[in-house]
Amino acid sequence: MELVLLILESREKSAILKEPYKSLSPEEKSGIFSRTFLWWINPLIADGYKRLLSVEDLPKIDSEFSAAPLRDAMQKGWDQRRMESP
């Protein structure tokens, strides 16, 4: 049973994902072996070897690395700062 679970977990999941999850980054959709050995990035490396990459060629980043929550916290702190007069 553990072997079956390991095999299922090691496969890429993009074919079985429902619509809201199909836009996840390649890293998030990859299996455990692909993440461990960075196989998910090989297509990007191959494209970069063939031609110059642009920002549009890069995959979407993992949602955990989004800067939006950090920016919101920084903006909130900035808005709440004590205004000192000169």
N, CA, C and O atoms as CSV, one atom per row, in Angstrom:
chain,resi,resn,atom,element,x,y,z
A,1,MET,N,N,0.817,-1.184,0.000
A,1,MET,CA,C,0.000,0.000,0.000
A,1,MET,C,C,0.871,1.262,0.000
A,1,MET,O,O,0.569,2.232,-0.696
A,2,GLU,N,N,1.949,1.240,0.785
A,2,GLU,CA,C,2.845,2.399,0.816
A,2,GLU,C,C,3.517,2.619,-0.526
A,2,GLU,O,O,3.728,3.762,-0.933
A,3,LEU,N,N,3.854,1.543,-1.217
A,3,LEU,CA,C,4.465,1.664,-2.537
A,3,LEU,C,C,3.486,2.310,-3.516
A,3,LEU,O,O,3.885,3.166,-4.306
A,4,VAL,N,N,2.228,1.920,-3.479
A,4,VAL,CA,C,1.213,2.503,-4.355
A,4,VAL,C,C,1.065,3.992,-4.057
A,4,VAL,O,O,0.995,4.803,-4.981
A,5,LEU,N,N,1.017,4.354,-2.786
A,5,LEU,CA,C,0.915,5.761,-2.422
A,5,LEU,C,C,2.144,6.552,-2.867
A,5,LEU,O,O,2.014,7.691,-3.316
A,6,LEU,N,N,3.315,5.972,-2.750
A,6,LEU,CA,C,4.538,6.631,-3.195
A,6,LEU,C,C,4.510,6.868,-4.704
A,6,LEU,O,O,4.890,7.940,-5.175
A,7,ILE,N,N,4.068,5.885,-5.444
A,7,ILE,CA,C,3.975,6.028,-6.899
A,7,ILE,C,C,2.962,7.098,-7.273
A,7,ILE,O,O,3.224,7.926,-8.144
A,8,LEU,N,N,1.808,7.084,-6.618
A,8,LEU,CA,C,0.791,8.090,-6.919
A,8,LEU,C,C,1.262,9.497,-6.551
A,8,LEU,O,O,0.990,10.454,-7.277
A,9,GLU,N,N,1.951,9.619,-5.454
A,9,GLU,CA,C,2.433,10.933,-5.018
A,9,GLU,C,C,3.561,11.441,-5.902
A,9,GLU,O,O,3.762,12.651,-6.007
A,10,SER,N,N,4.293,10.549,-6.533
A,10,SER,CA,C,5.436,10.965,-7.339
A,10,SER,C,C,5.031,11.463,-8.722
A,10,SER,O,O,5.857,12.047,-9.424
A,11,ARG,N,N,3.805,11.251,-9.123
A,11,ARG,CA,C,3.350,11.675,-10.451
A,11,ARG,C,C,2.931,13.136,-10.453
A,11,ARG,O,O,2.527,13.682,-9.426
A,12,GLU,N,N,3.032,13.760,-11.620
A,12,GLU,CA,C,2.564,15.137,-11.758
A,12,GLU,C,C,1.047,15.159,-11.674
A,12,GLU,O,O,0.381,14.232,-12.134
A,13,LYS,N,N,0.509,16.204,-11.095
A,13,LYS,CA,C,-0.905,16.238,-10.798
A,13,LYS,C,C,-1.722,17.150,-11.709
A,13,LYS,O,O,-2.926,17.290,-11.493
A,14,SER,N,N,-1.128,17.764,-12.701
A,14,SER,CA,C,-1.851,18.753,-13.501
A,14,SER,C,C,-3.018,18.157,-14.273
A,14,SER,O,O,-4.000,18.854,-14.525
A,15,ALA,N,N,-2.940,16.906,-14.650
A,15,ALA,CA,C,-4.022,16.297,-15.425
A,15,ALA,C,C,-5.267,16.026,-14.578
A,15,ALA,O,O,-6.368,15.942,-15.121
A,16,ILE,N,N,-5.116,15.890,-13.282
A,16,ILE,CA,C,-6.254,15.539,-12.438
A,16,ILE,C,C,-6.784,16.706,-11.615
A,16,ILE,O,O,-7.737,16.540,-10.854
A,17,LEU,N,N,-6.185,17.875,-11.755
A,17,LEU,CA,C,-6.613,19.025,-10.964
A,17,LEU,C,C,-7.874,19.659,-11.526
A,17,LEU,O,O,-8.086,19.668,-12.739
A,18,LYS,N,N,-8.708,20.188,-10.642
A,18,LYS,CA,C,-9.908,20.907,-11.061
A,18,LYS,C,C,-9.522,22.328,-11.433
A,18,LYS,O,O,-8.393,22.753,-11.187
A,19,GLU,N,N,-10.451,23.059,-12.023
A,19,GLU,CA,C,-10.183,24.361,-12.628
A,19,GLU,C,C,-9.488,25.377,-11.725
A,19,GLU,O,O,-8.510,25.971,-12.179
A,20,PRO,N,N,-9.905,25.623,-10.501
A,20,PRO,CA,C,-9.196,26.681,-9.755
A,20,PRO,C,C,-7.736,26.345,-9.454
A,20,PRO,O,O,-6.943,27.239,-9.159
A,21,TYR,N,N,-7.380,25.069,-9.526
A,21,TYR,CA,C,-6.021,24.665,-9.176
A,21,TYR,C,C,-5.129,24.418,-10.384
A,21,TYR,O,O,-3.946,24.120,-10.222
A,22,LYS,N,N,-5.671,24.535,-11.589
A,22,LYS,CA,C,-4.864,24.306,-12.789
A,22,LYS,C,C,-3.844,25.416,-13.022
A,22,LYS,O,O,-2.883,25.223,-13.768
A,23,SER,N,N,-4.038,26.565,-12.399
A,23,SER,CA,C,-3.123,27.685,-12.610
A,23,SER,C,C,-1.999,27.714,-11.576
A,23,SER,O,O,-1.279,28.708,-11.485
A,24,LEU,N,N,-1.837,26.659,-10.805
A,24,LEU,CA,C,-0.741,26.598,-9.834
A,24,LEU,C,C,0.595,26.562,-10.551
A,24,LEU,O,O,0.663,26.230,-11.735
A,25,SER,N,N,1.643,26.898,-9.846
A,25,SER,CA,C,2.981,26.887,-10.443
A,25,SER,C,C,3.416,25.448,-10.729
A,25,SER,O,O,2.900,24.520,-10.105
A,26,PRO,N,N,4.352,25.245,-11.655
A,26,PRO,CA,C,4.843,23.894,-11.944
A,26,PRO,C,C,5.421,23.213,-10.712
A,26,PRO,O,O,5.310,21.996,-10.566
A,27,GLU,N,N,6.026,23.976,-9.840
A,27,GLU,CA,C,6.590,23.409,-8.614
A,27,GLU,C,C,5.495,22.851,-7.720
A,27,GLU,O,O,5.670,21.793,-7.116
A,28,GLU,N,N,4.370,23.549,-7.627
A,28,GLU,CA,C,3.268,23.097,-6.786
A,28,GLU,C,C,2.571,21.869,-7.364
A,28,GLU,O,O,2.043,21.045,-6.617
A,29,LYS,N,N,2.568,21.746,-8.682
A,29,LYS,CA,C,1.905,20.606,-9.320
A,29,LYS,C,C,2.794,19.385,-9.447
A,29,LYS,O,O,2.297,18.297,-9.737
A,30,SER,N,N,4.071,19.529,-9.244
A,30,SER,CA,C,4.996,18.417,-9.439
A,30,SER,C,C,4.932,17.429,-8.283
A,30,SER,O,O,4.452,17.746,-7.195
A,31,GLY,N,N,5.422,16.236,-8.543
A,31,GLY,CA,C,5.444,15.192,-7.534
A,31,GLY,C,C,6.636,15.336,-6.603
A,31,GLY,O,O,7.455,16.243,-6.753
A,32,ILE,N,N,6.720,14.443,-5.657
A,32,ILE,CA,C,7.759,14.520,-4.624
A,32,ILE,C,C,9.167,14.358,-5.209
A,32,ILE,O,O,10.093,15.055,-4.795
A,33,PHE,N,N,9.330,13.442,-6.169
A,33,PHE,CA,C,10.653,13.239,-6.768
A,33,PHE,C,C,11.047,14.429,-7.634
A,33,PHE,O,O,12.205,14.847,-7.647
A,34,SER,N,N,10.074,14.965,-8.353
A,34,SER,CA,C,10.346,16.123,-9.202
A,34,SER,C,C,10.762,17.325,-8.374
A,34,SER,O,O,11.655,18.070,-8.775
A,35,ARG,N,N,10.130,17.526,-7.228
A,35,ARG,CA,C,10.512,18.626,-6.348
A,35,ARG,C,C,11.860,18.366,-5.687
A,35,ARG,O,O,12.657,19.288,-5.509
A,36,THR,N,N,12.112,17.126,-5.328
A,36,THR,CA,C,13.368,16.792,-4.659
A,36,THR,C,C,14.561,17.009,-5.578
A,36,THR,O,O,15.570,17.581,-5.166
A,37,PHE,N,N,14.448,16.555,-6.816
A,37,PHE,CA,C,15.575,16.630,-7.757
A,37,PHE,C,C,15.459,17.778,-8.750
A,37,PHE,O,O,16.234,17.858,-9.703
A,38,LEU,N,N,14.485,18.674,-8.531
A,38,LEU,CA,C,14.259,19.859,-9.372
A,38,LEU,C,C,14.011,19.516,-10.840
A,38,LEU,O,O,14.404,20.273,-11.728
A,39,TRP,N,N,13.366,18.390,-11.097
A,39,TRP,CA,C,13.038,18.018,-12.473
A,39,TRP,C,C,11.991,18.941,-13.070
A,39,TRP,O,O,11.901,19.073,-14.290
A,40,TRP,N,N,11.198,19.582,-12.221
A,40,TRP,CA,C,10.134,20.445,-12.720
A,40,TRP,C,C,10.694,21.664,-13.450
A,40,TRP,O,O,9.984,22.293,-14.235
A,41,ILE,N,N,11.949,22.002,-13.203
A,41,ILE,CA,C,12.525,23.199,-13.817
A,41,ILE,C,C,13.291,22.874,-15.115
A,41,ILE,O,O,13.719,23.788,-15.820
A,42,ASN,N,N,13.462,21.604,-15.428
A,42,ASN,CA,C,14.205,21.218,-16.634
A,42,ASN,C,C,13.649,21.818,-17.922
A,42,ASN,O,O,14.438,22.261,-18.757
A,43,PRO,N,N,12.315,21.857,-18.129
A,43,PRO,CA,C,11.836,22.499,-19.369
A,43,PRO,C,C,12.234,23.968,-19.478
A,43,PRO,O,O,12.534,24.444,-20.573
A,44,LEU,N,N,12.241,24.680,-18.379
A,44,LEU,CA,C,12.649,26.087,-18.398
A,44,LEU,C,C,14.135,26.216,-18.709
A,44,LEU,O,O,14.539,27.107,-19.457
A,45,ILE,N,N,14.943,25.339,-18.142
A,45,ILE,CA,C,16.382,25.358,-18.414
A,45,ILE,C,C,16.645,25.039,-19.884
A,45,ILE,O,O,17.506,25.656,-20.512
A,46,ALA,N,N,15.899,24.070,-20.435
A,46,ALA,CA,C,16.068,23.722,-21.854
A,46,ALA,C,C,15.678,24.889,-22.746
A,46,ALA,O,O,16.362,25.167,-23.731
A,47,ASP,N,N,14.586,25.578,-22.416
A,47,ASP,CA,C,14.184,26.751,-23.196
A,47,ASP,C,C,15.241,27.852,-23.109
A,47,ASP,O,O,15.548,28.505,-24.106
A,48,GLY,N,N,15.793,28.052,-21.912
A,48,GLY,CA,C,16.829,29.059,-21.742
A,48,GLY,C,C,18.106,28.734,-22.487
A,48,GLY,O,O,18.847,29.637,-22.876
A,49,TYR,N,N,18.370,27.459,-22.689
A,49,TYR,CA,C,19.544,27.058,-23.459
A,49,TYR,C,C,19.339,27.327,-24.947
A,49,TYR,O,O,20.288,27.647,-25.663
A,50,LYS,N,N,18.083,27.194,-25.412
A,50,LYS,CA,C,17.776,27.372,-26.833
A,50,LYS,C,C,17.632,28.830,-27.233
A,50,LYS,O,O,17.997,29.218,-28.342
A,51,ARG,N,N,17.090,29.644,-26.311
A,51,ARG,CA,C,16.824,31.044,-26.661
A,51,ARG,C,C,16.876,31.908,-25.410
A,51,ARG,O,O,16.933,31.394,-24.293
A,52,LEU,N,N,16.854,33.199,-25.600
A,52,LEU,CA,C,16.847,34.141,-24.499
A,52,LEU,C,C,15.453,34.171,-23.880
A,52,LEU,O,O,14.460,34.357,-24.584
A,53,LEU,N,N,15.382,33.989,-22.576
A,53,LEU,CA,C,14.089,33.979,-21.896
A,53,LEU,C,C,13.640,35.393,-21.556
A,53,LEU,O,O,14.459,36.279,-21.313
A,54,SER,N,N,12.328,35.587,-21.543
A,54,SER,CA,C,11.757,36.856,-21.101
A,54,SER,C,C,10.947,36.594,-19.834
A,54,SER,O,O,10.786,35.445,-19.422
A,55,VAL,N,N,10.450,37.637,-19.233
A,55,VAL,CA,C,9.673,37.507,-18.006
A,55,VAL,C,C,8.420,36.663,-18.251
A,55,VAL,O,O,7.997,35.917,-17.367
A,56,GLU,N,N,7.834,36.771,-19.419
A,56,GLU,CA,C,6.628,36.008,-19.744
A,56,GLU,C,C,6.895,34.508,-19.810
A,56,GLU,O,O,5.975,33.709,-19.631
A,57,ASP,N,N,8.147,34.115,-20.065
A,57,ASP,CA,C,8.498,32.698,-20.151
A,57,ASP,C,C,8.604,32.030,-18.776
A,57,ASP,O,O,8.520,30.806,-18.668
A,58,LEU,N,N,8.785,32.823,-17.748
A,58,LEU,CA,C,8.976,32.272,-16.417
A,58,LEU,C,C,7.652,31.779,-15.848
A,58,LEU,O,O,6.615,32.407,-16.061
A,59,PRO,N,N,7.674,30.672,-15.133
A,59,PRO,CA,C,6.423,30.156,-14.565
A,59,PRO,C,C,5.958,31.010,-13.395
A,59,PRO,O,O,6.730,31.764,-12.802
A,60,LYS,N,N,4.686,30.872,-13.082
A,60,LYS,CA,C,4.123,31.563,-11.931
A,60,LYS,C,C,4.811,31.041,-10.668
A,60,LYS,O,O,5.080,29.845,-10.559
A,61,ILE,N,N,5.094,31.927,-9.720
A,61,ILE,CA,C,5.770,31.488,-8.506
A,61,ILE,C,C,4.782,30.829,-7.545
A,61,ILE,O,O,3.571,31.030,-7.640
A,62,ASP,N,N,5.310,30.060,-6.642
A,62,ASP,CA,C,4.518,29.401,-5.616
A,62,ASP,C,C,3.767,30.453,-4.806
A,62,ASP,O,O,4.323,31.502,-4.485
A,63,SER,N,N,2.515,30.179,-4.478
A,63,SER,CA,C,1.698,31.160,-3.770
A,63,SER,C,C,2.270,31.514,-2.399
A,63,SER,O,O,1.992,32.598,-1.888
A,64,GLU,N,N,3.053,30.637,-1.797
A,64,GLU,CA,C,3.648,30.927,-0.495
A,64,GLU,C,C,4.721,32.016,-0.585
A,64,GLU,O,O,5.060,32.640,0.420
A,65,PHE,N,N,5.248,32.241,-1.779
A,65,PHE,CA,C,6.298,33.235,-1.963
A,65,PHE,C,C,5.769,34.574,-2.458
A,65,PHE,O,O,6.547,35.450,-2.836
A,66,SER,N,N,4.466,34.733,-2.458
A,66,SER,CA,C,3.865,35.976,-2.923
A,66,SER,C,C,4.255,37.126,-2.000
A,66,SER,O,O,4.288,36.969,-0.779
A,67,ALA,N,N,4.544,38.262,-2.580
A,67,ALA,CA,C,4.944,39.428,-1.803
A,67,ALA,C,C,3.755,40.271,-1.376
A,67,ALA,O,O,3.930,41.233,-0.629
A,68,ALA,N,N,2.554,39.942,-1.825
A,68,ALA,CA,C,1.381,40.752,-1.514
A,68,ALA,C,C,1.111,40.858,-0.011
A,68,ALA,O,O,0.892,41.969,0.470
A,69,PRO,N,N,1.114,39.752,0.762
A,69,PRO,CA,C,0.874,39.904,2.200
A,69,PRO,C,C,1.942,40.749,2.899
A,69,PRO,O,O,1.630,41.524,3.803
A,70,LEU,N,N,3.183,40.601,2.486
A,70,LEU,CA,C,4.264,41.394,3.067
A,70,LEU,C,C,4.091,42.865,2.729
A,70,LEU,O,O,4.280,43.729,3.585
A,71,ARG,N,N,3.735,43.149,1.496
A,71,ARG,CA,C,3.514,44.534,1.084
A,71,ARG,C,C,2.366,45.150,1.871
A,71,ARG,O,O,2.454,46.298,2.307
A,72,ASP,N,N,1.279,44.384,2.054
A,72,ASP,CA,C,0.136,44.894,2.814
A,72,ASP,C,C,0.525,45.195,4.262
A,72,ASP,O,O,0.116,46.216,4.815
A,73,ALA,N,N,1.314,44.311,4.875
A,73,ALA,CA,C,1.757,44.527,6.259
A,73,ALA,C,C,2.666,45.751,6.349
A,73,ALA,O,O,2.568,46.531,7.296
A,74,MET,N,N,3.542,45.917,5.373
A,74,MET,CA,C,4.424,47.077,5.370
A,74,MET,C,C,3.621,48.367,5.179
A,74,MET,O,O,3.894,49.376,5.831
A,75,GLN,N,N,2.646,48.329,4.297
A,75,GLN,CA,C,1.810,49.511,4.062
A,75,GLN,C,C,1.013,49.865,5.316
A,75,GLN,O,O,0.881,51.041,5.656
A,76,LYS,N,N,0.487,48.861,5.999
A,76,LYS,CA,C,-0.258,49.091,7.234
A,76,LYS,C,C,0.656,49.721,8.293
A,76,LYS,O,O,0.260,50.672,8.967
A,77,GLY,N,N,1.863,49.196,8.439
A,77,GLY,CA,C,2.824,49.766,9.382
A,77,GLY,C,C,3.191,51.189,9.022
A,77,GLY,O,O,3.327,52.040,9.901
A,78,TRP,N,N,3.352,51.452,7.742
A,78,TRP,CA,C,3.696,52.799,7.289
A,78,TRP,C,C,2.552,53.769,7.587
A,78,TRP,O,O,2.782,54.895,8.028
A,79,ASP,N,N,1.323,53.323,7.344
A,79,ASP,CA,C,0.164,54.169,7.591
A,79,ASP,C,C,-0.036,54.451,9.085
A,79,ASP,O,O,-0.573,55.498,9.446
A,80,GLN,N,N,0.386,53.533,9.950
A,80,GLN,CA,C,0.178,53.688,11.387
A,80,GLN,C,C,1.369,54.321,12.103
A,80,GLN,O,O,1.348,54.453,13.327
A,81,ARG,N,N,2.394,54.709,11.372
A,81,ARG,CA,C,3.587,55.251,12.013
A,81,ARG,C,C,3.257,56.583,12.700
A,81,ARG,O,O,2.313,57.284,12.336
A,82,ARG,N,N,4.033,56.881,13.655
A,82,ARG,CA,C,3.858,58.129,14.370
A,82,ARG,C,C,4.462,59.249,13.549
A,82,ARG,O,O,5.637,59.212,13.185
A,83,MET,N,N,3.658,60.223,13.269
A,83,MET,CA,C,4.132,61.348,12.459
A,83,MET,C,C,4.864,62.322,13.377
A,83,MET,O,O,4.273,62.884,14.299
A,84,GLU,N,N,6.142,62.513,13.118
A,84,GLU,CA,C,6.956,63.422,13.921
A,84,GLU,C,C,7.083,64.747,13.195
A,84,GLU,O,O,7.263,64.792,11.978
A,85,SER,N,N,6.988,65.799,13.940
A,85,SER,CA,C,7.154,67.115,13.320
A,85,SER,C,C,8.620,67.524,13.395
A,85,SER,O,O,9.317,67.150,14.338
A,86,PRO,N,N,9.100,68.288,12.409
A,86,PRO,CA,C,10.526,68.694,12.416
A,86,PRO,C,C,10.868,69.688,13.476
A,86,PRO,O,O,12.022,70.104,13.584
